[in-house]
Amino acid sequence: MPLSTVFVTGCAGFIGSHLCERLLHDGYRVVGLDNFDSLYPRAVKEQNLAAFAQHPHFTFYEADLRRGPAALPAVQADIVVHLAAKAGVGPSVQQPAAYVENNVMGTLHLLEWMRERGVRKLFFASSSSVYGNSAEKPFREDVNTLATCISPYAASKLAGEQLVHTYHHLYQLDALNARFFTVYGPRQRPDLAIHKFVRLLQAGQAIPVFGTGSTARDYTFVADTVDGIARGLQYLLTNHGVFETVNLGNSRPVPLLTLIEAVGQAVGIEPELRFEPPQAGDVDITFADIRKAQTLLGYAPQTSLTEGLRQFVTWLPQVQEV
């Protein structure tokens, strides 16, 4: 039986590189694409790729989705995982046009490429940000997210979900929209909270706390998110005529001050705090209802915050020179 080929956009990023390793281990052929966005150094992404770049079943293309379908490689794939996006709530408030260009137009161009090449299955990476400050908790997939977005990043991800549904309707695309909840772990982007907190602690600097420290996030270890993606691929490859939206979270929100304390314990340094005004576009809490993903995919996150932070702190010295 021929191997299934998975086309992964954003393959050199945090989640994308972990996913490629998992898929290659599971026996898939993987075609990866990345544009090496300047949000953080190219060398970091090249180091992410190094772990599997020479695998005989992996092929890499450097290309930018913003340039349109013609800029993408003329390859065949059985299924696409669309992870490539401009990320971050705060920066999206300052640069909303860049988020529309990358996350909305980039997704549209990918969908057109799929339509032109007859690729009928898509796993789309969305975000818990689409829930905004929804009053209903934990967040269920059937909440009216059109009324909850409070940042350009969230709006761009919701627009991506809507485009995916449109192509499902018009062109019979089988699709799974997966809303990720604060993914962390080795290879995490340098601009994300846990990464920043560890670096600040190790440098003997205070950790900024925006607001009162009562905001909470549903931290999900990267291996658990990747397992959810792998299960989503199996679901899509074995079913037809489907369109579903699922939460891939941990269903255990952690208040910011509790997280900082846990990071301090993982590093072995007592944190010093510096309180700052709340950030625009930031939500109060993310809290995933994961019952649908459990039922549909058999999704079941396994990694505790303590263990996840231990793995991150163990990994971080390996990239200090990058």
C-alpha positions, 0 to 999 in steps of 0.5 A: 500500500503506497504511503500517504503524502502530507503537505505541511505548511509552516513545517519549520516552525514550533508545532510544524517541526514537531508534527513533521517528526511525528508523521515521518515516524508514523510512516507518512511521506511529508512535503514541507513548506515554510517562508522563514518569516522574520518574526524570529531568526531564520537560524532557529527554524533551520535548527528545527528542520535539522532533526529531520531534513535528511529523512528519505521521506521528507521534501522541503520547499521554501515558498510564501503563500502570500504570493499566490497559488502559482508560488507553491510547488507542483507536488501531489499530496493526499492531505494538507496540514495548514499551520503557516500563519502570522501569530500573536495577539499583541502584534496583530493590534499594531499590524492588522494588515499583515495578519490579513495578508498572511492568515486570510489571503495566505489561506485563500491561496492555499485553498485555491492551490488545493482546488487546482491540484485536486487535493480534497482533505485539509487540517486547518490550524485555528486558535482559541483566540476566536472565542475572545471573552466568551461568557460560556466556559469552558469554550464549546465549538458551537459558540457564536464566535462571530460575536466574540473576536477581540483582536485582528489575529483572532479575526484572521483565524476565524476568517480562515475557518470560514474560508475552509467551510466555503471550500467544503461547501463549494468543492466538497473539501473534507476539512477539520478546523482545530482550535489550538490552546496556548501550545508550549514546549521545546522549540517554542517561539522566543516571543511566547510567555514561557520562553520569555519568562525562563530567559528573564529568570536566568538573566536575573530580571523581573517578569512583567505581569500585565494586569493583576495576574489573574488571567488564565491560559489552557496550556497544552504541551506540544506533543499532545497537540501534535497527537491531536493533529495526527489523530485528525489526519487519520479521521480525515483520511478515513472519512468522506463528506466531513467538516468539523471544528474541534478544540485541541486544548488541555481543559485545565486553565492556569492563572498567570501567577500560578504559571510564573510560580511553576516556571520559577520552580522549573528553573530553580529561581524565585521570580521577581514580578513587575506589574504592567497595564493590561495588553490590548486584545488580550483575553481573560481566560482560555478554557477548552471543552475537549469532549468533542475531540475526545469522542471524534478523535480519541484525543486525550492530552497526557502531559502535566504542566510540571513535566512540560516545563521540565522538558522545555527548561531541559531543551532551552540551553541547546539553543542559547547560541542560536 
